[in-house]
Amino acid sequence: MRTVSAGRVSFAGRVAGRGVVTVELAGTDLRTTYEPVSPSVRKGDAVGAGEVIGVVERAEAHCGTASCVHWGLLRGETYLNPLSLLPPWLLGRGPSRLLPVLTD
């Protein structure tokens, strides 16, 4: 799993049995959340845009046999649309899907 933007890890651990990573985005009052993720970062770590923050865990409770990621965006306690962080040219092309990144 890679972070969408640069920032600082404010949480990396388990919540209700699932791995969660929260990143406070640099220069903003926003934070992103990623779950279920087995973190490879720790609270306080600085991360760059696109940096690996962990590995997606299998969450069969509602994803069936496929893995899925819940990506959140918050300002304070208010949830916002995380797609607002993406450039406009990526939007409006049908349903959003995050695909695995294959590396050598």
BALO-229961 format. One record per residue: x, y, z of N, C-alpha, C in turn. Coordinates in steps of 0.1 Angstrom, whole numbers, plus 5000, padded with zeros to 4 digits. Each point is the difference from the previous one (the first is absolute). Layout:
XYZXYZXYZ ...
END
This chain:
500849885000499250125000500950125000 499650104992500850134999499250115004 500650105007499350125004499750094988 498950075000499650094989500850135000 500550045012500650135001501150005011 500950095000501050015011499450045013 500649965011499550045013500749925011 499349995011500649945012499049905005 500549885003499149895006499650045014 498650015002499550035013499549875007 499849904992499549875007500449894990 500549895006500349884993499949885010 498949934998499749895009498749934997 499449945010498849924998498850075006 498950004993498750055005498949894997 499349955010499049904998500549884992 501349965002500649894994500650024986 499950134995500550034987501250105001 501049984991501150094999499550144994 500450115006499750134996501250095000 500150084989501150105000499350134997 500350115008499550134998501250094998 499950094989501050094997499550145000 500650095008499650145000500850074988 499250054991500650064987500750135003 501250004994500950125002499450134995 500150105009499550144996498550015000 499249905005498550015000499549965014 498750015001499349955012499349874997 500549934990499449874996500849885004 499349895001500749875002499349894992 500849914995499549894993500149875008 499149914998500049875007500049894990 500649895003500149894992499849875008 499149914996499849885007499249904991 500349875002500949935009501449994995 500950065007501450004996500949965011 500949914997501149965010501150104999 500150095009500950124999501549964999 500750074992501549994999500650135005 499150095005500450135006499650015014 500550105008499750025014499550145002 499350025011499550135003501250105001 499950114993501150105000500850004988 499949894992500849994988499650104989 500950074994499750084988499949914988 499050034992499849924987499950094988 500549964989499850074988498949964992 499550084990498949964991500449874993 499249905000500249874994500949915007 500450035012500849915008499249895006 500749885000499349885006499950025015 498749985005499750015014499649865006 499949904992499649875005499549914988 499549885005499549904990498549985003 499250004990498549985001499849865006 499250005011499649875007498749954993 499849875001498849944995498950035010 498950054995498850035008498849944994 499949875003498949924994498650035005 499950085011498750025005499050054990 500450094992499150064990500650004986 501349984998500650004987500049874993 499549905006500049864994501549955000 500349944988501449954999501050104995 499550124996500950104996500450095012 501250074999500450105010499450134996 499750085009499550144997500650105010 500150124997500550115008499050105002 499850045013499150115003500950135002 499850104991500850125000499250115005 500450075010499250115006500750135000 499350115000500550135001499250085011 500750065009499350075011500650145002 499150095004500450135005499450005014 500850005010499449995014499349875001 498750005004499249885001499149984988 500150094990499249994988500649924989 499349904995500549924988499750084988 501050004991499950064987500249904989 499850044988500249914988501449994997 500749885002501449994997500350024986 499149984991500250024986500350144996 499750095010500350144997501550035000 500849915005501550015000500649964987 499249944991500549954987499950114990 500850004990499950104989498849974992 499350114994498849994993500049904988 501249994994500049914988499849855004 500249975013499849865004498549975003 499250115002498749985005499049994988 498849965002498949994990500249904989 500849905003500249894990499449875005 499050015008499449875005500349985014 499749885005500349975014501550005003 500350055012501450005004500449875006 501249954996500649885005501450025002 500549965011501550015003500549864997 500949994991500649874996501349985006 500449875001501349975006501150064991 501150045006501250054993501049885000 500349964988500949894998501450054999 500949955008501450045000500949884998 501250024995500949894997500649945013 
END
